[in-house]
Amino acid sequence: MNARILPYVLILPVTLFLCLFFIYPFVLVSQQAFGSSEGGWSLDNFREVVDYWKFPISLKNTLLLAAAVVPIQLALALLMATMVSKMEKGRDMVLYIWTIPLGISDLAAGIIWLAIFEQSGFLNSMLNGMGVIDKPVNFLTYQNPWIVFVAIALAEIWRATAIMLVILVAGIGLIPKEYYEAADVFGASKWKQFTRITFPMLRPSLQTALVLRVILAFEIFAVVAALGGTLFPVLMGETYAYQFDLLNSGAAAAMALIILAISIGFTLIILRILRVPKGASI
């Protein structure tokens, strides 16, 4: 085969996949979002979505949840990845155990944590056994919004930290060991080795992990539905309500594009903050 044609042949499957499962659906959603009942283009769907009283609440909840969960997950993933990379025995077993939540769906993770926080759940049983409470407490109610928030955040941290962990472990594995050996020779502490070697060289992996995790944070739905229901509205939950409860495809498409725009905005911010110099390599 001609060497000039070969690269285009190799990327053809990926190109077809993106066109079929991303570009084509995106065009359809955009047509629904910007369309109107009278024909032509209109911003009526966006006005309807933004003017709805639940929109600012769901936007605030989504941003607060992302702001609370993603930094904790990043810190935990960095700590766990560093620990795994230093282990000589049992590394694969520990990494396997820590990544078990990756095989659990969002809804299943929400149900697991619901079994902890509900009235007949583990938390009530433990507190009752310790004598802290006399009767079961209903934690997940409108009277305890902060407990609902904490339960959702804990479920998300438990479920999705492994996504960042796998990426960071792979990134640490690409850092040459000679850098650490040289640092030991010059008497650098473990903290200095982390801040001067590990963290700077993890920038490409950190970019990937943070972008992926932030995008998924704005798409959170099943965990919230299981633990909070309508008590904790989020953007993706409102998108589902527009599409399947209110049967308003135009508003649902507009909400989806808003979520996409927010995700792209935060992705550009992350890429700017953690930008890697052109031509830099490990």
C-alpha positions, 0 to 999 in steps of 0.5 A, a space after each residue: 500500500 502507498 505510504 501516503 495513503 496508509 495513515 488515512 486508512 488507519 484513522 478511517 475506522 476512528 473517523 467513521 466511529 466519531 461521525 456515526 456516534 458523535 457528530 451525527 447525534 450532535 447535529 440532531 441534538 443541535 437541530 432540536 435545541 435551536 429549532 422551533 414549533 413554527 420552523 426556522 431557528 430560535 432560542 426559545 428552548 434555551 430561554 425556557 430552560 434558563 428561566 425555569 426555577 430549578 435551573 439555577 438550583 441544579 446548576 449550583 448543585 452540579 458545580 458544588 458537587 464537582 468542586 467538592 468531589 474532583 479535588 478530593 478524588 485527585 488527592 486520593 488518586 495521587 496518594 494511592 498511585 504513589 503508594 502503588 508505584 512504591 510497592 514491590 510485592 502485592 502491587 497488582 493485588 492492591 491495584 486490582 482491589 482499588 479498581 473494583 468500583 470501576 466495574 460497578 455501574 453508577 446506579 448500582 453504586 448509588 444503591 449500595 450507598 443507599 443501603 448504608 444511609 437508609 433507615 434500615 441501613 448499616 449506618 443506623 444499625 451501627 449508631 443504634 448498636 453504639 447507643 448513639 441513637 434510640 431509633 432509626 433516623 431518616 438521613 436522606 430527607 429534605 430536612 437534611 440537605 447537607 447529609 444528602 449532599 455528603 452521601 452523594 459525594 461519598 458515593 461518587 468519590 468511592 465509585 470514580 476515584 479509580 478512573 483517575 488512579 489508573 491513569 496516574 499509575 500509568 503516568 508514574 510508570 513512564 517516569 524514568 527511575 534515574 531521576 529518583 536515583 539522582 534525587 536520592 544521591 543529592 539528598 532530596 526528601 520524598 516530598 521534594 521528589 514528589 513536587 519536583 519530579 513526580 508532579 511536573 512529569 505527571 502533567 499530561 496524565 493529570 490533564 487526561 484524568 482531570 478532563 475526563 473526571 470533570 466531564 463525568 462530574 457534570 454528567 452525574 445522574 444515576 447516583 443522585 437519582 438513587 440517593 437524592 431523587 428530586 431532593 438534589 436536582 442536577 443538570 443531567 437529572 433535569 435533562 432526563 425530566 425534560 425528555 421523559 417526564 415532560 416529553 419536551 425534546 427541545 428543552 432536553 436538547 438545549 439542556 444537553 448543549 448547556 452541559 456540553 458548553 460547561 464541560 468544554 469551558 472547564 476542559 479549556 481551563 484545565 488544559 490552560 492551567 496544566 499546559 505542557 510545553 510544546 515538544 516536551 517529553 519524558 
